[in-house]
Amino acid sequence: MTPVEQRLIPRRGWALVALLCLLLILFGTLSPGVPHPEQTFPWDKLQHFSAFALLALTTRLAGLTSLIILPVLLLLGVAIECLQLAIPYRGAEVLDALADLAGILIGLGVFQGVRLILHLARLGPASR
């Protein structure tokens, strides 16, 4: 990160936010579920996507590199799905892991996009 980005983004604060996100994800995914008679397909995947996008973004803002975040969070998502097999009213779904992966990629992409915009803004219109 550039010095400007470091001043704008206090890493310790983002690390705490990332930890909070991780704890909420673990609580939400590893707590016993409740029986759902109705279909919750799109909302469930949206929850996986948004939780992992936020976790990827906050861990990147905390200073971890994308090369660390991607495999670690993907492994976390797969591990959660495996652990859910032993939890009442939970189950493992490949689509959940794919939603996790999509969220991770989008979270990292948002970070890179904002970083590029900040870089271009520093350069000014004359150098574009």
Disulfide bonds with the S-S distance in Angstrom:
none
